[in-house]
């Protein structure tokens, strides 16, 4: 993206604050005028003092001049301080507000995206976080530079240059001739760093993503004693990042040295020319200092350009990634317009196939009939496609081919948020938000009363454990054990009380007694509802009305438990393996003895 394109994209976010911008621009113009007071006062002072010395006057005659100069400079400094304060305050106010708007826009957008967006390798959470954080930071710095740095500096420079030309055409020409050379060098500097900055962006994203992955994997790392291995991987990433950063610094230092040399050439040329004109009696001696100070105002942006270019290039680099997130229209979750009064849960899938965005083929020609009010179990080995099928039933993904209907209507025609209000879900590993137990359970129904909250916790066999905690329901939910966190997810389900329920290994993190308790609760909530369950626990699937056995993304067989067991197919194989793994023979023998 070019700077112009970035400003066009920022326009909608800046436009609401146009009154503050106009006032900031007014202060900028006023500041540019007051900045020229010092050169005028210095020239007047030098020429007046020289005239007094020529007349052999002393301090008594010069007292009035000193008082005048002191008053002018004192008032000028007060006015200038107020102007600078106003410039910086309003500029910073605009920057902060735009920063907040940009960040909120990014959050609002990513919440509308489908799961396929997050499945993309380029949209891993560490990379997304870096892209958003650095994008907002660099874009708001661009705004800050424009209103706080660039505008005041260039307004000051243009006014000073105009005064130099009005005072002496030749001196003004020298100042003007230096600027294009300097800007050209800055342009070359930016061009040379463009590719390096893109590389730096990728490396920062990889570092951020790698660090998050390291923290999330710390238990596995320590259990396999791979601290040194993972540390070496992070070290290599850090070294690559460091080398790129050093290359950026070397380039900047080299070009900055050239620019500083050119600026000093301008100063030397102005000193020589003004000294010649004084000796030729074409200007007063005070004009030497007058033109040097004016050139100082002209070259002020030059001294800041390396920093401004640095941050502008950051904006160029990171704005692309940031606006790519905002522009991912193809990732917006497609939702229909049908808002159902009630959902029965009668799903029919015909010849459904699905492939993940990363190219992994997950489902092949699936035919499934989930009947309303019944419990349907999905059985199969890990990777058979069971969870993927549930993701399609909830509308997280859309089938690549085939038809998927709910209660006689294509699922794609439903308003997905409205549909999901009628669906409850408990996963093998449920996310627990930062906050209290009460806040996490109430996620199932945000306006639930305390009594309803407690009742849901009781049904999940969690209330008694909560009451033993010092802060009870105000305890940080993330501090609980895995099994207790699983019960929170189940309590959410009871609180939501939906007509359609999806259970994906709901008791995987629970002990045997807790599993029995939760099974009893789930059996109670299943009545009169449509339930789809994935479980490796035999007790969870034996009493299902219909069982679909999946193998490598296909439906291998289906029927009731008795029917499938008699077929001696895939289900029988899985069932017998589960029985052996539980040592059922010995269990039955012990029970029989009693």
C-alpha positions in Angstrom: 0.0 0.0 0.0 1.1 3.6 -0.7 0.9 6.4 1.8 -2.0 7.9 -0.1 -3.9 4.6 0.0 -3.3 4.3 3.7 -4.7 7.8 4.3 -7.7 7.0 2.1 -8.3 3.9 4.3 -7.9 6.0 7.5 -10.3 8.7 6.3 -13.5 7.0 7.7 -11.8 6.7 11.1 -10.5 10.2 11.2 -13.5 12.0 9.7 -15.6 11.9 13.0 -12.9 14.1 14.6 -12.8 16.8 11.8 -13.4 19.7 14.2 -10.5 18.8 16.4 -8.4 18.3 13.2 -9.3 21.8 11.9 -8.4 23.3 15.3 -5.1 21.4 15.3 -4.3 22.7 11.8 -5.1 26.3 12.9 -2.6 25.8 15.8 -0.1 24.4 13.4 -0.2 27.5 11.2 -0.1 29.8 14.2 2.9 27.9 15.5 4.7 28.2 12.2 4.4 32.0 12.4 5.6 32.2 16.0 8.6 30.0 15.2 10.0 32.8 13.0 10.0 35.4 15.8 13.5 34.4 17.1 15.3 35.0 13.8 13.6 38.4 13.4 14.4 39.4 17.0 18.0 38.2 16.7 18.6 40.2 13.5 17.0 43.3 15.0 19.1 42.8 18.2 22.4 42.4 16.4 21.8 45.3 14.1 20.7 47.6 16.9 23.6 46.6 19.1 26.0 47.2 16.2 24.5 50.7 15.7 24.9 51.5 19.4 28.5 50.4 19.4 29.2 52.5 16.3 27.8 55.5 18.3 29.9 54.5 21.4 26.8 54.0 23.4 26.8 51.8 26.5 24.5 49.8 28.7 22.5 52.8 29.8 21.4 53.6 26.3 20.8 49.9 25.5 18.7 49.2 28.6 15.4 49.9 26.7 16.4 47.6 23.9 17.1 44.7 26.3 13.7 45.2 28.0 11.9 45.2 24.7 13.7 42.1 23.5 13.1 40.3 26.8 9.3 41.1 26.8 8.9 40.0 23.1 10.7 36.7 23.7 9.0 36.1 27.0 5.5 36.6 25.5 6.5 34.6 22.4 7.6 31.7 24.6 4.3 31.7 26.6 2.2 31.8 23.4 4.4 29.1 21.8 4.1 26.9 24.9 0.3 27.1 24.7 0.3 26.4 20.9 2.6 23.4 21.3 0.5 22.1 24.2 -2.7 22.4 22.0 -1.0 20.8 19.0 0.2 17.8 21.0 -2.9 17.4 23.1 -5.3 17.5 20.2 -3.0 15.4 18.0 -2.7 12.8 20.8 -6.4 12.9 21.4 -7.1 12.2 17.7 -4.5 9.4 17.7 -5.9 7.7 20.8 -9.5 7.8 19.6 -8.5 6.5 16.1 -6.4 3.8 17.7 -9.3 2.7 19.8 -11.6 2.7 16.7 -9.2 0.7 14.6 -8.6 -1.9 17.3 -12.3 -2.3 17.9 -13.0 -2.6 14.2 -10.5 -5.4 14.0 -12.1 -7.2 16.9 -15.6 -6.7 15.5 -14.4 -8.1 12.1 -12.7 -11.2 13.3 -15.7 -12.1 15.4 -17.7 -12.4 12.2 -15.3 -14.7 10.4 -15.9 -18.4 10.0 -13.6 -21.1 11.4 -12.0 -21.6 8.0 -10.3 -18.2 8.5 -8.7 -19.4 11.7 -7.7 -22.7 10.2 -5.4 -20.9 7.7 -1.7 -21.2 8.7 -1.3 -17.4 8.1 -4.0 -16.6 10.7 -2.6 -18.4 13.7 -3.4 -16.5 16.8 0.1 -15.3 17.5 0.4 -13.9 13.9 -3.0 -12.3 14.1 -2.2 -10.7 17.4 1.1 -9.3 16.1 -0.6 -8.1 12.9 -3.4 -6.3 14.7 -1.2 -4.8 17.5 1.6 -3.7 15.2 -0.9 -2.5 12.5 -2.8 -0.3 15.0 0.4 1.0 16.5 2.0 1.9 13.2 -1.1 3.5 11.7 -1.7 5.6 14.8 1.9 6.6 14.8 1.3 7.8 11.2 -1.5 9.9 12.4 0.6 11.2 15.3 3.4 12.0 13.0 1.1 13.9 10.6 -0.6 16.1 13.2 2.1 16.4 15.8 5.4 16.2 13.8 5.1 16.5 10.1 2.5 19.3 9.7 4.1 21.7 12.3 7.6 21.0 10.9 6.7 21.5 7.3 4.5 24.5 8.0 7.5 26.0 9.9 9.8 25.1 7.0 7.6 26.6 4.3 7.1 29.9 6.2 10.8 30.1 7.0 11.7 29.5 3.3 9.3 32.1 2.1 10.9 34.7 4.5 14.4 33.7 3.3 13.3 34.3 -0.3 11.7 37.6 0.6 14.9 38.7 2.4 17.4 37.5 -0.3 16.7 35.5 -3.4 20.1 33.8 -3.5 20.1 32.7 0.1 16.6 31.3 -0.3 17.7 29.4 -3.5 20.5 27.7 -1.6 18.1 26.5 1.1 15.6 25.3 -1.6 18.3 23.5 -3.6 19.4 21.4 -0.6 15.9 20.0 0.1 15.3 17.9 -3.1 18.7 16.2 -2.7 17.9 15.3 0.9 14.4 14.1 0.0 15.8 11.9 -2.8 18.3 10.3 -0.5 15.5 9.6 2.1 13.4 8.1 -0.7 16.3 5.8 -1.7 16.7 4.8 2.0 13.0 3.9 2.2 13.1 1.9 -1.0 16.2 -0.1 0.2 14.5 -0.9 3.5 11.1 -1.9 2.1 12.0 -5.6 1.5 13.9 -5.8 4.8 10.9 -4.5 6.7 8.6 -7.1 5.2 11.0 -9.8 6.3 11.2 -8.2 9.7 7.4 -8.3 9.9 7.3 -12.0 9.2 10.0 -12.8 11.7 8.2 -10.8 14.4 5.0 -12.7 13.7 6.9 -16.1 13.8 8.6 -15.1 17.1 5.2 -14.1 18.7 3.5 -17.2 17.4 6.4 -19.4 18.5 6.4 -18.0 22.0 2.7 -18.5 22.5 3.0 -22.1 21.2 5.9 -22.7 23.6 3.9 -21.5 26.6 0.9 -23.6 25.6 3.1 -26.7 25.2 5.1 -26.3 28.4 3.8 -29.5 30.0 4.7 -31.6 27.0 8.1 -29.9 26.7 8.9 -30.6 30.3 7.6 -34.1 30.2 9.9 -35.0 27.3 12.8 -32.8 28.8 13.0 -30.8 25.6 13.7 -27.4 27.2 17.1 -27.1 25.5 15.7 -28.1 22.1 12.9 -25.6 22.3 15.2 -22.9 23.7 17.5 -23.5 20.7 14.6 -23.1 18.3 13.6 -19.8 19.8 17.2 -18.7 19.9 17.6 -19.3 16.2 14.4 -17.3 15.5 15.7 -14.5 17.7 19.1 -14.5 16.0 17.4 -14.2 12.5 15.3 -11.3 13.9 18.4 -9.7 15.4 20.3 -9.9 12.1 17.5 -8.3 10.2 17.2 -5.5 12.8 20.9 -4.8 12.6 20.8 -4.6 8.8 18.0 -2.1 9.2 20.1 0.0 11.7 23.2 -0.2 9.5 21.3 1.1 6.5 19.7 3.9 8.5 23.0 5.0 10.1 24.7 5.1 6.7 21.9 7.2 5.0 21.5 9.4 8.1 25.2 10.2 7.9 24.9 11.3 4.3 21.9 13.4 5.0 23.6 15.1 7.9 26.6 15.9 5.7 24.3 17.5 3.0 22.6 19.6 5.7 25.9 20.9 6.9 26.9 21.8 3.4 23.8 24.0 3.2 24.7 25.7 6.4 28.3 26.4 5.2 27.1 27.7 1.9 24.7 30.1 3.6 27.4 31.4 6.0 29.8 32.0 3.1 27.1 33.8 1.0 25.7 35.9 3.8 29.3 36.9 4.9 30.1 37.9 1.4 26.9 40.0 1.1 27.7 41.7 4.5 31.2 42.5 3.3 29.8 43.8 0.1 27.4 45.9 2.2 24.3 44.4 0.6 23.0 43.3 4.0 23.6 44.0 7.7 25.7 41.7 10.0 22.5 40.7 11.8 21.3 39.1 8.6 23.9 36.3 8.9 22.3 35.0 12.1 18.9 35.7 10.7 19.4 33.5 7.7 21.2 30.7 9.6 18.3 30.5 12.1 15.8 30.5 9.3 17.7 27.7 7.5 17.6 25.9 10.8 13.8 26.1 10.6 13.9 25.0 7.0 16.1 22.0 7.8 14.2 21.0 10.9 12.0 18.5 9.0 15.2 17.1 7.4 16.6 16.2 10.8 13.4 14.4 11.7 12.8 12.7 8.3 14.8 9.6 9.2 12.6 8.9 12.2 9.4 9.9 10.3 10.4 7.7 7.3 11.1 4.9 9.7 7.6 5.0 11.2 6.0 5.7 7.9 7.6 2.5 6.4 6.4 0.6 9.5 2.9 1.9 8.6 3.4 0.8 5.0 4.5 -2.7 6.1 2.1 -3.5 8.8 -1.0 -1.6 7.4 -1.2 -4.2 4.6 -1.5 -7.1 7.1 -3.9 -5.1 9.3 -6.2 -4.1 6.4 -6.0 -7.7 5.0 -7.7 -8.7 8.2 -10.4 -6.1 7.8 -10.8 -6.9 4.1 -11.2 -10.7 4.5 -14.8 -10.5 3.2 -14.6 -14.0 1.9 -14.1 -15.2 5.5 -17.3 -13.6 6.8 -19.6 -16.3 8.1 -22.4 -16.7 5.6 -25.8 -16.7 7.3 -29.3 -17.1 5.9 -32.4 -15.2 6.9 -34.6 -17.9 8.4 -35.1 -17.3 12.1 -36.8 -20.4 13.5 -39.4 -20.2 16.3 -38.4 -23.6 17.5 -35.8 -26.2 16.4 -36.7 -29.9 16.4 -33.3 -31.1 15.3 -34.2 -33.3 12.3 -31.0 -33.4 10.3 -30.6 -35.1 6.9 -27.3 -35.3 5.1 -27.1 -36.6 1.6 -23.8 -37.3 -0.3 -22.0 -34.7 1.8 -18.3 -34.2 1.3 -16.0 -31.7 2.9 -12.3 -30.6 2.7 -10.6 -28.2 5.2 -9.1 -24.9 3.8 -5.6 -26.3 4.3 -6.4 -29.1 1.8 -7.2 -31.9 4.3 -10.0 -34.1 3.0 -12.2 -35.0 6.0 -15.6 -36.3 4.8 -16.6 -38.4 1.8 -20.2 -38.9 0.5 -21.8 -38.9 4.0 -25.4 -40.0 4.3 -26.9 -39.5 7.8 -30.4 -39.1 9.1 -30.6 -37.6 12.7 -34.1 -37.8 13.9 -35.6 -35.2 16.1 -36.1 -36.2 19.8 -33.6 -39.1 19.5 -30.0 -39.7 20.6 -27.6 -40.4 17.7 -24.1 -41.5 18.4 -21.1 -41.1 16.2 -18.5 -43.8 16.7 -15.1 -44.3 15.2 -11.4 -44.1 15.7 -9.6 -40.8 16.1 -9.5 -38.9 12.9 -12.5 -40.7 11.4 -14.3 -37.3 10.9 -16.7 -37.3 13.8 -16.0 -33.8 15.2 -15.8 -32.5 11.6 -19.4 -33.8 11.0 -20.6 -32.0 14.1 -18.9 -28.8 12.9 -21.0 -29.0 9.7 -24.2 -29.7 11.7 -23.7 -26.5 13.7 -22.8 -24.5 10.7 -19.2 -23.8 11.5 -18.3 -25.0 8.1 -20.3 -25.5 4.9 -20.2 -28.8 2.9 -18.3 -28.7 -0.3 -20.9 -30.8 -2.0 -24.1 -32.6 -1.2 -27.1 -31.4 0.8 -27.5 -30.7 4.5 -31.0 -29.9 5.8 -32.5 -29.2 9.2 -36.2 -29.6 9.9 -36.7 -29.8 6.1 -34.8 -26.5 5.2 -31.2 -26.2 3.9 -29.0 -25.4 6.8 -27.4 -22.5 4.9 -30.8 -20.7 4.8 -30.9 -20.4 8.6 -29.8 -17.3 10.5 -26.8 -18.9 12.2 -26.7 -16.9 15.4 -30.5 -17.5 15.9 -29.9 -21.2 15.1 -27.1 -21.6 17.6 -29.2 -20.0 20.3 -31.2 -23.3 20.1 -28.0 -25.5 20.2 -26.0 -26.6 23.2 -22.5 -27.9 22.9 -20.0 -29.6 25.3 -16.6 -30.5 23.9 -13.8 -32.7 25.1 -11.8 -29.6 26.0 -13.9 -26.5 26.7 -12.6 -23.0 26.9 -12.8 -21.3 30.3 -12.7 -17.6 30.1 -10.7 -15.4 32.4 -13.2 -14.5 35.2 -15.2 -16.0 38.0 -17.0 -19.4 38.1 -20.3 -17.5 38.0 -19.3 -15.5 35.0 -18.3 -18.7 33.1 -21.4 -20.6 33.9 -23.6 -17.6 33.1 -22.1 -17.6 29.6 -24.8 -20.2 28.9 -27.5 -17.6 29.6 -26.2 -14.1 30.3 -29.3 -12.8 32.3 -29.7 -15.9 34.5 -30.5 -15.4 38.1 -28.3 -16.6 40.9 -30.8 -19.3 41.7 -30.8 -20.6 38.1 -27.0 -20.5 38.2 -26.8 -22.6 41.3 -29.4 -25.1 40.0 -27.3 -25.5 36.8 -24.2 -26.1 38.9 -26.1 -28.7 41.0 -27.1 -30.6 37.9 -23.5 -30.7 36.9 -22.5 -31.9 40.3 -20.3 -28.9 40.8 -22.2 -26.8 43.5 -20.8 -28.7 46.5 -17.3 -28.3 45.3 -17.7 -24.6 44.6 -19.1 -24.0 48.1 -15.9 -25.5 49.6 -13.8 -22.8 47.8 -12.9 -19.6 49.8 -14.5 -17.3 47.3 -17.1 -19.8 46.2 -18.8 -18.7 42.9 -16.4 -15.7 42.7 -13.4 -18.0 42.4 -11.2 -17.6 39.3 -12.5 -20.4 37.0 -9.1 -20.8 35.3 -7.7 -22.0 38.7 -9.9 -25.0 38.8 -8.9 -28.6 37.8 -9.6 -29.9 34.3 -12.5 -32.0 35.6 -14.1 -29.0 37.4 -13.7 -26.9 34.3 -15.5 -29.6 32.3 -18.4 -29.5 34.8 -18.6 -25.7 34.2 -19.1 -26.4 30.5 -21.8 -28.9 31.3 -23.4 -26.4 33.7 -23.5 -23.9 30.9 -25.5 -26.5 28.9 -28.0 -27.0 31.7 -28.4 -23.2 32.0 -28.9 -22.7 28.3 -31.4 -25.6 28.2 -31.4 -25.9 24.3 -33.6 -28.3 22.3 -30.6 -29.7 20.3 -27.4 -30.9 22.1 -24.0 -31.9 20.7 -21.7 -33.8 23.0 -18.1 -34.4 22.0 -16.5 -36.6 24.6 -18.3 -34.7 27.4 -16.9 -36.8 30.3 -13.4 -37.3 28.9 -11.7 -35.2 31.7 -13.7 -36.7 34.6 -13.1 -39.6 37.0 -15.3 -42.6 37.2 -17.7 -41.3 39.9 -18.0 -37.9 38.2 -18.6 -39.6 34.9 -21.5 -41.6 36.4 -22.9 -38.4 38.0 -22.7 -36.4 34.8 -24.1 -39.4 32.8 -27.2 -39.4 35.1 -27.6 -35.6 34.5 -27.1 -35.9 30.8 -29.6 -38.8 30.6 -32.1 -36.5 32.3 -31.5 -33.5 30.0 -31.6 -35.8 26.9 -35.4 -36.5 27.3 -37.4 -34.9 24.6 -34.3 -33.4 22.9 -32.2 -34.1 19.8 -28.8 -35.3 21.0 -25.7 -36.1 18.9 -22.9 -37.6 20.9 -19.3 -38.6 20.3 -17.8 -40.8 22.9 -15.3 -43.6 23.4 -17.2 -44.5 26.6 -19.4 -47.6 26.0 -21.9 -46.4 28.6 -22.5 -43.2 26.6 -23.5 -44.9 23.4 -25.1 -48.2 24.3 -28.6 -46.7 24.8 -28.4 -44.5 21.7 -31.4 -44.7 19.3 -29.1 -44.8 16.3 -25.3 -45.3 15.9 -23.3 -44.2 12.9 -19.9 -45.8 12.7 -17.3 -43.7 10.8 -14.0 -44.8 9.3 -11.6 -42.5 7.4 -14.2 -39.9 6.7 -16.9 -42.3 5.5 -20.0 -44.0 7.1 -18.9 -47.6 7.5 -22.2 -48.8 9.0 -25.2 -47.7 11.1 -27.9 -49.1 13.2 -28.7 -49.8 16.9 -26.1 -51.3 19.3 -27.6 -54.7 19.0 -27.8 -54.6 15.2 -24.3 -53.4 14.8 -22.9 -55.9 17.3 -24.4 -58.8 15.4 -22.9 -57.5 12.1 -19.4 -58.2 13.4 -18.0 -55.3 11.4 -16.2 -52.1 12.4 -18.5 -51.4 15.4 -18.0 -54.9 16.8 -14.2 -54.5 16.4 -14.3 -51.1 18.3 -16.7 -52.5 21.0 -14.6 -55.6 21.7 -11.4 -53.5 21.8 -13.1 -51.1 24.3 -14.3 -54.0 26.4 -10.8 -55.5 26.5 -9.2 -52.1 27.4 -11.6 -51.8 30.4 -10.8 -55.4 31.5 -14.6 -56.1 31.6 -14.1 -59.9 32.0 -12.3 -59.4 35.4 -14.8 -56.7 36.4 -17.8 -59.0 35.7 -16.0 -61.8 37.6 -15.5 -59.6 40.6 -19.1 -58.4 40.5 -20.4 -62.0 40.1 -18.4 -63.2 43.2 -20.0 -60.5 45.3 
